[in-house]
């Protein structure tokens, strides 16, 4: 019969083993790039904003993800991208997602590029359109410079006919 302390120890070990599998911390792009040899052909978790266009290639697609420092290319099945609604560009913030997949330092399938072949994707925060506020100071400066330009143009037109006489 297993005593009370052994049961408790076993339960704690199982809890931490389950937690380690379920809640793997995403790696940063800097860590993946700096330690590319270490992570080569190993499963990784990477989180970032989907930026640019989604480039569909038959059953698969390329997406670019940025964690704010660098952007990495991710090769993923097209069907897994159904939940991606917004990509980052000027005037919009892309969906923040987490991908799990195999990291390749120099992918033989894609011409030696550094990439992640994702097996799953999870939406963390939905993207949105950004409202671009007009900078009132810059607007005022433009109007002042436009006024100066008009004044200089008028003065040149007035001065030119006087020289001809």
C-alpha positions in Angstrom: 0.0 0.0 0.0 1.3 3.5 -1.0 1.6 5.8 2.0 0.1 9.2 2.2 3.3 11.1 1.4 4.0 9.1 -1.7 0.5 9.8 -3.1 1.0 13.5 -2.4 4.5 13.5 -4.1 3.1 11.6 -7.1 0.2 14.1 -7.4 2.6 17.1 -7.3 4.9 15.6 -9.9 1.9 14.8 -12.2 0.6 18.4 -11.7 3.9 20.0 -12.7 4.4 17.6 -15.6 0.9 18.4 -16.9 1.5 22.1 -16.4 4.8 22.0 -18.3 3.1 20.4 -21.3 0.0 22.5 -21.3 1.5 26.0 -20.7 4.7 26.1 -22.7 6.1 29.6 -22.7 6.5 31.2 -26.1 10.0 31.8 -27.2 11.1 35.3 -28.4 12.3 35.9 -31.9 15.6 37.1 -30.5 16.1 33.8 -28.7 15.1 31.7 -31.7 17.5 33.6 -33.9 20.4 33.7 -31.5 20.1 30.0 -30.5 19.0 28.8 -33.9 21.3 25.7 -33.8 19.8 24.7 -30.4 16.2 24.9 -31.5 16.8 23.5 -35.1 14.2 20.8 -35.9 12.7 21.0 -32.4 9.1 21.9 -31.4 8.7 25.5 -30.4 5.9 27.9 -29.3 6.1 31.4 -30.8 3.7 34.3 -30.2 3.3 37.5 -32.2 1.2 39.7 -34.4 0.3 38.5 -37.9 1.6 41.1 -40.2 1.5 41.7 -43.9 -0.5 39.6 -46.4 -1.4 35.9 -45.9 0.2 34.2 -48.9 -1.8 31.1 -49.8 0.0 28.3 -51.6 -2.6 25.5 -52.1 -3.2 23.6 -48.9 -0.7 25.7 -47.1 0.0 29.4 -46.5 2.8 31.7 -45.4 2.2 34.2 -42.7 4.7 36.6 -41.1 4.6 37.1 -37.4 6.3 39.8 -35.4 6.8 39.9 -31.7 7.9 43.5 -31.8 11.6 42.8 -32.3 11.8 40.6 -35.4 9.5 38.9 -37.9 9.5 35.2 -38.6 7.9 33.3 -41.4 5.4 30.6 -40.5 4.3 27.8 -42.9 0.9 26.6 -41.9 -2.1 24.6 -43.3 -4.6 27.1 -44.9 -7.5 25.6 -43.0 -6.0 26.6 -39.6 -6.1 30.3 -40.6 -9.9 30.5 -40.6 -9.8 32.4 -37.3 -7.4 35.1 -38.5 -9.4 38.2 -39.4 -6.9 41.1 -39.2 -3.3 41.4 -40.4 -1.1 44.2 -39.3 -0.3 47.0 -41.6 -0.5 50.8 -41.6 -3.8 51.7 -40.0 -4.4 48.3 -38.4 -3.1 46.0 -35.7 -3.0 42.4 -36.6 -4.3 39.4 -34.6 -1.9 38.3 -31.9 -1.6 34.6 -32.2 0.5 31.7 -30.7 1.8 29.0 -33.0 3.2 25.6 -32.1 5.4 23.9 -34.6 8.8 22.8 -35.7 11.6 25.4 -36.0 13.9 25.2 -38.9 17.2 27.2 -38.9 17.7 26.5 -42.6 14.6 24.8 -44.0 15.5 22.4 -46.8 11.9 22.6 -48.1 11.9 26.4 -48.5 15.3 27.3 -49.9 17.3 27.4 -46.6 15.1 30.1 -45.0 14.6 30.3 -41.2 11.0 29.4 -40.5 8.5 27.6 -38.3 6.3 24.8 -39.7 3.2 25.3 -37.5 0.9 22.5 -36.5 -1.5 24.6 -34.5 -2.4 28.2 -34.1 -4.3 29.9 -31.2 -5.8 33.4 -31.3 -4.7 35.4 -28.2 -6.0 38.9 -29.0 -8.0 39.9 -32.0 -6.6 42.7 -34.2 -8.4 45.9 -35.0 -8.4 48.9 -37.3 -6.5 51.9 -35.8 -7.9 55.4 -35.9 -5.3 57.7 -37.2 -5.5 61.1 -35.5 -4.6 64.2 -37.4 -1.6 66.0 -35.9 -2.9 69.5 -35.5 0.6 71.0 -35.1 1.7 69.6 -38.4 -1.6 70.8 -40.1 -0.9 74.3 -38.8 2.6 74.3 -40.1 1.4 73.1 -43.5 -1.0 76.1 -43.7 1.6 78.6 -42.6 4.1 77.2 -45.2 1.4 77.3 -47.9 0.7 80.9 -47.0 4.4 81.8 -47.2 4.6 80.0 -50.6 1.6 82.0 -51.9 3.1 85.3 -50.7 6.4 84.5 -52.3 4.7 83.6 -55.6 2.6 86.8 -55.6 5.7 88.9 -54.9 7.6 87.3 -57.8 4.8 87.9 -60.2 4.6 91.6 -59.2 8.4 92.0 -59.4 8.8 90.3 -62.8 6.8 92.8 -64.9 8.6 95.8 -63.3 12.0 94.5 -64.5 10.8 94.1 -68.1 10.1 97.9 -68.4 
